Amino acid sequence: METQATRLTEWSEGSGCGCKIAPVILDQILTSSNSFSQTDPNLLVGNSGKDDAAVYQVSEDIAIINTVDFFTPIVDDPFDFGRIAAANAISDVYAMGGKPIFANAILSWPVEKLAPELAAKVLEGAKSICKTAGIELAGGHSIAAKDPIFGLSVNGIVHPRKIKTNKGAKAEDLIFLTKPLGIGVLATALKRQKIKETDYLNLLDTACRLNQIGAVLGNHEEVHAMTDVTGFGLLGHLIEMAEGAGLSAEIEIERLPLIEGIQDYINQFIFPDNTYRNWNAFNSKTEGVKGMDLVKLCDPQTSGGLLIAVAPENQTWFENTLQAENQVAWEIGKFSEKLDFTVKVS
């Protein structure tokens, strides 16, 4: 049984949120299934909106948020794997404008081939992030299987009238992003054993950072919509926001924040195969993408930043609020009335 020098990424074809089912196939599964037919009026947010989590109203002032997210290893170190997976799952609650309250773990582990001690380190990493978020890792469920998989089911709370969905944007709203892009590129460089130590630290710093600003912004009606950027890349999740609101979006490629160092890897064609999967799913709805800019737009993120729609007249308030919370965000474009394209890149 392996205990030392075990590379967890050798156990996964895709890594992190890059192992998501392709968007086109997922749509086929959901549209051909009656499993998600929903009639309960207390289910305020369900599957129909392609949102980050489900929301169920339990009283006049309280709604429960529930999400589940898990994936195959994105890094080799089990403690870091647990940290990233936990931050990624908790992000869904923040993306709804909610406050996480507790989580349960989901663990699949090939116990005959990978030491149980490694799985314990994964849980330790998850607990460290839960502690930072101020919640307990209350329990969970585990199975013995051929692939290592880890994630969390997270519960949160939000006021029913303060929910932030991914479809509330309005024409002329400014679009902000709270984390730089490139997690998928760096994870691929790691998997191919090409990553530099400083770039690995940048990967961890970005992917392990909690999107706690979402819970703050949930209290403000000046913010019209939020979602987090994960496996479908910036382009896929921006398209979901635009289509959900019946709008188009215009972004400037030079405004996109990038994790330092990723351009060197892109120049070497080091990026996830699923970047092309995302591009094939969304390119027909997009205008103006040139050359390898598609990598920046379609790189699958794991524990990426929040995409936020803010009314332009509230920009100063928004930036002051971020500053007060020691949070950065980049303005990358704006929403517009519906045009022939869903997203235009300039």
C-alpha positions in Angstrom: 0.0 0.0 0.0 1.3 3.4 -1.0 1.9 6.0 1.8 4.8 8.2 0.7 5.4 10.1 -2.6 1.8 9.3 -3.7 0.6 11.5 -6.5 -3.1 11.8 -6.1 -3.5 13.4 -9.5 -2.4 10.1 -11.1 -5.8 8.8 -10.0 -7.9 11.2 -12.0 -8.3 11.8 -15.7 -9.8 15.2 -15.1 -9.0 17.2 -11.9 -11.1 19.2 -9.6 -14.1 20.8 -11.3 -12.6 19.9 -14.6 -14.1 16.4 -14.1 -17.6 17.8 -14.4 -19.9 16.2 -17.0 -19.7 18.2 -20.2 -22.4 21.0 -20.4 -24.1 19.6 -23.5 -24.3 16.1 -22.0 -25.5 17.5 -18.7 -28.3 19.4 -20.4 -29.4 16.2 -22.2 -29.5 14.3 -18.9 -31.5 17.0 -17.1 -33.9 17.8 -19.9 -34.7 14.1 -20.5 -35.3 13.4 -16.9 -38.5 14.1 -14.9 -36.5 13.7 -11.6 -36.3 17.5 -11.2 -40.0 18.4 -11.7 -40.6 20.7 -8.8 -44.0 21.9 -7.4 -43.3 22.7 -3.8 -43.9 26.4 -3.3 -41.4 26.5 -0.5 -38.6 25.4 -2.8 -37.5 28.9 -3.8 -34.5 27.9 -5.9 -34.3 24.5 -7.5 -32.7 22.9 -10.5 -34.5 24.8 -13.2 -32.3 27.9 -12.9 -28.9 26.2 -13.1 -28.1 27.9 -9.9 -25.3 27.2 -7.3 -27.5 25.7 -4.6 -31.1 24.8 -3.7 -32.9 27.1 -1.3 -36.0 26.1 0.8 -38.0 28.5 2.9 -38.8 27.2 6.4 -40.2 30.4 8.0 -41.0 34.0 7.1 -37.4 35.0 7.9 -35.3 31.9 7.2 -34.5 29.8 4.1 -32.2 26.9 4.1 -29.5 26.7 1.5 -28.1 23.2 0.5 -25.4 22.3 -1.9 -23.2 19.3 -2.7 -19.9 19.4 -4.5 -17.2 16.8 -4.9 -14.5 15.8 -7.4 -11.3 13.9 -8.1 -7.9 15.2 -6.9 -6.7 18.5 -8.2 -3.4 18.4 -6.3 -1.2 15.7 -5.0 -1.0 16.7 -1.4 -4.0 15.2 0.4 -4.3 18.1 3.0 -4.4 20.6 0.2 -6.9 18.5 -1.8 -9.2 18.6 1.3 -8.8 22.4 1.6 -9.6 23.1 -2.0 -12.6 20.8 -2.1 -14.0 22.3 1.1 -13.5 25.9 -0.1 -15.1 25.0 -3.4 -18.2 23.5 -1.9 -18.8 26.2 0.7 -18.5 28.8 -2.1 -22.0 27.8 -3.4 -23.6 29.0 -0.2 -21.7 32.4 -0.4 -22.8 32.6 -4.1 -26.4 32.6 -3.0 -25.8 35.4 -0.6 -26.0 33.1 2.4 -24.1 32.1 5.5 -22.9 28.5 5.8 -23.8 26.8 9.1 -22.4 23.2 8.9 -21.1 20.6 6.4 -21.0 16.9 5.8 -18.2 15.1 4.0 -18.4 12.9 1.0 -15.4 10.5 0.6 -14.6 7.8 -1.9 -11.3 6.1 -1.3 -9.5 3.0 -2.8 -8.5 1.7 0.6 -6.6 -1.3 -0.8 -4.3 0.9 -2.8 -4.1 4.3 -1.0 -3.3 4.4 2.7 -6.2 5.4 5.0 -3.8 7.9 6.5 -3.9 9.9 3.3 -7.7 10.1 3.5 -7.4 11.3 7.0 -5.2 14.2 5.8 -7.9 15.1 3.2 -10.4 15.4 6.1 -8.0 17.5 8.1 -7.6 19.9 5.2 -11.3 20.2 4.9 -11.7 20.8 8.6 -9.2 23.6 8.5 -11.2 25.4 5.8 -14.5 24.8 7.7 -12.9 26.3 10.8 -11.9 29.4 8.8 -15.5 29.6 7.5 -16.8 29.3 11.1 -18.6 26.0 10.6 -18.4 22.4 11.8 -17.7 19.4 9.7 -20.5 17.5 11.3 -20.2 14.1 9.7 -20.5 12.5 6.3 -20.5 9.3 4.3 -17.7 7.2 2.8 -17.4 4.3 0.4 -14.5 2.1 -0.8 -14.2 2.6 -4.6 -11.5 2.7 -7.3 -11.2 6.5 -7.5 -10.4 9.0 -4.7 -13.2 11.5 -4.6 -13.9 14.1 -1.9 -16.3 17.0 -1.3 -18.9 18.4 1.0 -22.6 18.8 1.3 -23.0 22.3 2.9 -26.0 23.8 4.6 -26.5 27.5 5.0 -29.1 30.1 5.8 -30.4 33.2 4.1 -33.4 35.6 4.4 -35.9 34.6 1.7 -35.9 38.1 0.3 -32.1 38.4 0.2 -31.3 35.4 -2.0 -28.9 36.1 -4.8 -29.5 34.0 -7.8 -27.5 33.8 -11.0 -30.4 35.3 -13.1 -31.1 38.6 -11.4 -28.8 40.8 -13.6 -30.2 43.9 -15.3 -29.2 45.7 -18.5 -26.2 48.1 -17.9 -25.2 46.2 -14.7 -21.4 46.1 -14.3 -19.8 42.7 -14.1 -17.1 42.0 -11.4 -15.0 39.0 -10.7 -13.4 38.4 -7.3 -10.6 35.9 -8.1 -8.1 35.7 -11.0 -8.4 33.0 -13.6 -6.0 30.1 -14.3 -6.6 27.5 -11.6 -7.2 24.8 -14.3 -4.0 25.8 -16.2 -1.9 25.5 -13.0 -3.6 22.2 -12.0 -2.7 20.8 -15.4 0.9 22.0 -15.1 1.0 20.2 -11.7 -0.5 17.0 -13.2 2.2 17.1 -15.9 4.9 17.8 -13.3 5.7 21.1 -15.0 4.7 23.5 -12.3 7.0 25.9 -10.6 6.9 26.0 -6.8 5.9 29.7 -6.7 3.0 28.9 -9.2 1.8 26.0 -7.0 1.6 28.4 -4.0 -0.4 30.8 -6.2 -2.7 28.0 -7.1 -3.3 27.2 -3.4 -3.7 30.8 -2.4 -6.4 31.3 -5.0 -8.3 28.0 -4.7 -8.3 27.9 -0.9 -9.5 31.5 -0.5 -13.1 31.6 0.7 -15.7 33.7 -1.1 -17.0 35.1 2.2 -17.8 38.4 0.6 -20.9 36.7 -0.8 -22.5 36.6 2.6 -21.9 40.3 3.0 -23.3 41.2 -0.4 -26.4 39.1 0.2 -27.6 41.8 2.5 -27.6 44.5 -0.2 -30.1 44.9 -3.0 -27.6 47.0 -5.0 -26.1 43.6 -5.9 -28.5 42.0 -8.5 -27.0 38.6 -9.1 -24.1 36.4 -8.2 -22.6 33.0 -9.1 -19.3 31.4 -8.7 -17.0 30.4 -11.5 -16.2 26.7 -11.5 -16.0 23.8 -14.1 -17.6 25.6 -17.0 -15.1 28.4 -16.9 -15.8 32.1 -16.9 -17.6 32.0 -20.2 -19.9 29.2 -19.3 -21.0 30.7 -16.0 -21.4 34.2 -17.6 -23.6 32.7 -20.3 -25.8 31.1 -17.5 -26.1 34.6 -15.9 -26.9 36.3 -19.2 -29.4 33.7 -20.4 -31.1 33.5 -17.0 -31.7 37.2 -17.1 -32.6 37.4 -20.8 -29.6 39.6 -21.5 -26.3 39.7 -23.3 -22.9 40.4 -21.8 -19.9 42.3 -23.1 -16.5 41.8 -21.6 -12.9 43.1 -22.3 -10.3 40.4 -22.6 -7.5 42.7 -21.3 -9.5 43.3 -18.1 -9.6 39.6 -17.1 -7.5 39.0 -14.0 -5.0 36.2 -14.4 -3.0 34.3 -11.8 0.6 35.3 -12.2 2.5 33.0 -14.4 -0.2 31.2 -16.3 0.5 32.7 -19.6 3.8 30.8 -19.8 2.0 27.6 -19.4 -0.6 28.6 -22.0 2.2 29.4 -24.4 3.4 25.8 -23.9 -0.1 24.5 -24.6 -0.4 23.3 -21.0 -4.1 23.6 -20.0 -6.9 21.2 -19.3 -8.4 19.2 -22.2 -11.8 20.2 -20.9 -11.0 23.8 -21.9 -11.9 22.7 -25.4 -15.0 20.9 -24.1 -16.2 24.1 -22.7 -15.4 26.1 -25.8 -17.2 23.6 -28.0 -20.3 24.0 -25.8 -20.3 27.8 -25.7 -18.6 29.2 -28.8 -21.8 29.4 -30.8 -23.1 31.9 -28.3 -20.0 34.0 -28.3 -18.5 36.7 -30.5 -15.1 38.2 -30.8 -12.8 35.5 -29.2 -9.4 35.4 -30.8 -6.8 32.7 -30.8 -5.8 31.3 -27.5 -7.9 33.8 -25.5 -10.4 30.9 -25.4 -8.2 29.3 -22.7 -8.6 32.3 -20.4 -12.4 32.2 -21.0 -13.0 28.5 -20.8 -10.4 27.3 -18.3 -12.3 25.2 -15.8 -11.9 26.8 -12.4 -12.0 24.9 -9.1 -13.0 27.1 -6.2 -13.0 30.2 -8.5 -14.2 33.6 -7.7 -17.7 35.2 -7.7 -19.2 36.8 -10.7 -21.2 39.7 -9.5 -23.7 42.0 -11.2 -23.9 45.5 -9.8 -25.9 48.6 -10.9 -23.5 51.2 -12.3 -24.8 53.9 -10.0 -23.8 51.8 -7.1 -20.2 51.2 -8.2 -18.6 53.5 -5.6 -20.7 51.9 -2.8 -19.7 48.4 -4.1 -16.0 49.2 -4.2 -16.0 50.8 -0.8 -17.8 47.8 0.6 -15.1 45.5 -0.9 -12.4 47.7 0.5 -13.9 47.6 4.0 -13.9 43.8 3.8 -10.3 43.5 2.5 -11.7 42.0 -0.7 -10.6 42.7 -4.3 -12.6 42.5 -7.4 -12.0 43.3 -11.1 -14.6 45.1 -13.3 -14.5 43.0 -16.5 -17.6 44.2 -18.5 -21.3 44.9 -18.4 -24.7 43.4 -19.2 -26.8 44.7 -22.1 -30.2 44.2 -23.6 -30.4 40.9 -25.6 -28.4 40.9 -28.8 -27.6 38.3 -31.5 -24.8 36.9 -29.3 -24.9 36.0 -25.6 -21.3 37.1 -24.8 -19.2 39.5 -26.8 -15.5 39.7 -26.2 -13.5 42.7 -27.2 
